Amino acid sequence: MAAPHLDPAAERLLPEATRRLIRTTDGLDDAEYVQASGLPGWTRAHVLAHLALNAEGLAGALRGVVEGTRVPMYASQEARDADIAALARMEPSAIRSRLLGGCTDLAAALDAIPPDQADTTADRVPGGRTFKLSTAPGMRLSEVEIHHADLGAGYGPEQWSPEFTALMLDRMLTRGGATSSFQAHAVDLGRTWSSGDGGPVVAGPGFALAWWLTGRGHGEGLTSEGGELPQIGAW
């Protein structure tokens, strides 16, 4: 059951997005785990290891706040990277098991957040960026949907729901990541977002805008009034 004090749209979308990811994972042959993903230097095993560890880390951080013991998602950025590499070297059955277990634990941790702690913050790494517990469903939803597409296993951004696409554009075009000003017009959603102060209109399907804003692809399906697509920061 969705907790009303959390992000209602993200929490509603997360369970089905997770089920889609698990179905794709279960459909991969073991040999497909070592094949390249859409992320430079990462195999599909790396992507799935990251998703498993992200679920475990987020669940641990949420439980820590609820239990009164502050626990970061990751001990450090270096530890996170090393753990992903280590899990990616394990048998596919072990990766699948960790992913399913992590997703299950995270669902329980989200359900356990009391309303009076929704605005409490948790740490990504010690001394690093913090996040409100209320934003956890949206954080995880973005990880699941984007990295599911990164697997290159039959699921792509064109299959994102309009609701998730709009959530992504809301999030990404208010974070100040672009290095130039522009307007993003999602022709299928009938909405325009502004990044910075005015600038050229970049238009196309919402999913194509969101995919480009994560730094993926080359802006396929998009047009820009200025000819060249604006420069954006890394996701």
C-alpha positions in Angstrom: 0.0 0.0 0.0 1.3 3.4 -1.0 2.3 5.7 1.9 0.6 9.1 1.4 3.5 11.0 3.0 5.9 9.8 0.3 5.9 10.8 -3.4 2.5 9.3 -4.4 3.2 9.1 -8.2 6.6 7.5 -7.8 5.4 5.0 -5.2 2.5 4.0 -7.4 4.7 3.4 -10.4 7.6 1.7 -8.6 6.2 -1.8 -8.0 5.3 -2.4 -11.6 8.6 -1.0 -12.9 10.4 -3.3 -10.5 8.3 -6.3 -11.8 9.2 -5.4 -15.4 12.9 -5.3 -14.4 12.7 -8.7 -12.7 11.0 -10.2 -15.7 13.7 -9.0 -18.0 16.4 -10.2 -15.6 14.8 -13.7 -15.3 14.6 -13.9 -19.1 18.4 -13.4 -19.6 20.6 -16.5 -20.3 23.7 -16.7 -18.1 25.8 -15.9 -21.1 24.0 -12.6 -21.7 25.2 -11.3 -18.3 28.7 -10.8 -19.6 27.6 -9.0 -22.7 28.0 -5.2 -22.9 25.3 -2.9 -21.6 24.6 0.6 -22.8 26.9 2.0 -20.2 30.6 2.3 -21.2 32.8 -0.3 -19.4 29.8 -2.0 -17.8 28.4 -5.4 -18.7 24.8 -6.3 -18.0 26.1 -8.0 -14.8 27.4 -4.6 -13.7 24.1 -2.9 -14.3 22.2 -5.5 -12.4 24.7 -5.6 -9.6 24.4 -1.8 -9.2 20.6 -2.1 -9.1 20.8 -4.8 -6.4 23.2 -2.9 -4.3 21.3 0.4 -4.7 18.2 -1.4 -3.4 20.1 -2.8 -0.5 21.8 0.5 0.4 18.6 2.5 0.1 16.7 0.0 2.3 19.5 0.1 4.9 19.5 3.9 5.0 15.7 4.0 5.4 15.7 1.4 8.1 18.5 3.3 9.9 16.6 6.5 10.1 13.4 4.7 11.3 15.4 2.8 13.9 17.3 5.9 15.1 20.7 4.8 13.8 22.0 6.9 10.9 23.4 4.5 8.2 24.6 5.8 4.8 23.6 4.0 1.6 27.3 3.4 0.8 30.3 3.4 3.0 32.1 5.5 0.4 32.0 6.1 -3.4 35.0 3.8 -3.7 33.4 1.1 -1.7 30.2 1.3 -3.8 32.3 0.9 -7.0 34.3 -2.0 -5.6 31.1 -3.8 -4.4 29.5 -3.4 -7.8 32.6 -4.9 -9.5 32.7 -7.8 -7.0 29.1 -8.7 -7.4 29.3 -8.4 -11.2 31.9 -11.2 -11.1 29.7 -13.6 -9.3 27.4 -16.2 -10.9 24.3 -14.8 -12.5 22.1 -16.8 -10.1 23.8 -14.9 -7.2 23.2 -11.5 -8.9 19.5 -12.4 -9.5 19.1 -13.5 -5.9 20.6 -10.3 -4.6 18.5 -8.1 -6.9 15.2 -9.8 -5.9 16.1 -9.8 -2.2 17.1 -6.1 -2.4 13.9 -5.1 -4.1 11.8 -7.0 -1.5 13.7 -5.4 1.4 13.4 -1.9 -0.1 9.6 -2.3 -0.6 9.3 -3.3 3.1 11.5 -0.4 4.2 9.5 2.1 2.2 6.3 0.8 3.8 7.8 1.2 7.3 8.5 5.0 7.0 6.3 6.8 9.5 4.6 10.0 8.4 6.5 12.1 10.9 9.9 11.1 9.4 9.1 11.8 5.7 11.2 15.0 5.8 14.1 13.4 7.7 17.3 13.1 5.7 19.6 10.2 5.0 23.1 10.1 3.6 24.2 8.7 0.3 27.8 8.5 1.6 29.2 9.8 4.9 29.6 13.5 4.7 28.1 13.6 1.2 24.8 14.4 -0.4 21.7 13.9 1.7 18.1 13.2 0.6 14.7 13.3 2.3 13.1 10.0 2.9 10.0 11.3 1.0 12.1 11.3 -2.2 13.3 7.7 -1.9 10.5 6.2 -4.2 11.3 8.7 -7.0 15.1 8.1 -6.6 14.6 4.3 -6.9 12.1 4.6 -9.7 14.6 6.6 -11.8 17.3 4.0 -11.1 15.0 1.1 -12.1 13.6 2.6 -15.3 16.8 4.2 -16.7 19.1 1.2 -15.9 16.5 -1.2 -17.2 16.8 0.5 -20.5 20.6 0.5 -20.2 20.5 -3.3 -20.2 19.7 -3.3 -23.9 17.6 -6.4 -23.4 14.4 -5.4 -25.2 13.2 -2.6 -22.9 14.0 1.0 -23.9 13.0 4.5 -23.0 10.3 4.5 -25.7 8.4 2.1 -23.4 8.4 4.5 -20.4 5.0 5.6 -19.4 4.0 9.2 -20.0 3.6 9.7 -16.3 7.1 8.5 -15.5 8.5 10.5 -18.4 6.9 13.7 -17.1 8.3 12.9 -13.6 11.8 12.6 -15.1 11.5 15.8 -17.0 10.2 17.6 -13.9 13.1 16.3 -11.9 15.9 16.8 -14.5 14.9 20.2 -15.7 14.8 21.7 -12.2 18.1 20.4 -11.0 20.3 22.9 -12.9 22.4 20.3 -14.7 22.4 22.0 -18.1 25.3 24.2 -19.0 23.2 26.4 -21.3 19.6 27.7 -21.3 16.9 26.1 -23.4 13.3 25.0 -23.4 12.3 21.4 -23.7 9.0 20.7 -25.5 7.6 17.2 -25.2 5.3 17.1 -28.3 3.5 14.0 -27.1 2.9 15.3 -23.6 1.9 18.8 -24.7 4.2 20.4 -22.1 7.2 22.6 -22.1 9.9 22.9 -19.4 12.5 25.7 -19.1 16.1 25.1 -18.1 17.7 28.4 -17.3 16.5 31.7 -18.8 14.8 31.1 -22.2 17.0 29.9 -25.0 16.2 27.7 -28.0 13.3 25.2 -28.0 14.4 21.5 -28.1 11.4 19.5 -29.2 10.6 15.8 -29.6 8.9 12.9 -27.8 9.1 13.2 -24.0 11.0 9.9 -23.6 13.6 11.1 -26.1 14.1 14.4 -24.2 14.5 12.5 -20.9 16.9 10.0 -22.4 19.0 12.8 -23.9 19.0 14.6 -20.6 20.6 11.6 -18.8 23.5 12.0 -21.2 22.6 8.9 -23.3 22.4 8.7 -27.0 22.9 11.6 -29.4 19.5 13.3 -29.2 17.9 11.0 -31.6 14.3 12.2 -32.4 15.0 15.7 -31.2 15.2 19.0 -33.0 16.6 22.3 -31.8 15.9 25.8 -32.9 19.6 26.5 -32.7 20.5 23.6 -34.9 22.9 22.2 -32.3 21.5 20.6 -29.2 22.5 22.5 -26.0 25.2 21.1 -23.8 24.0 19.2 -20.7 25.6 17.9 -17.6 26.0 14.3 -16.6 23.1 12.5 -14.9 
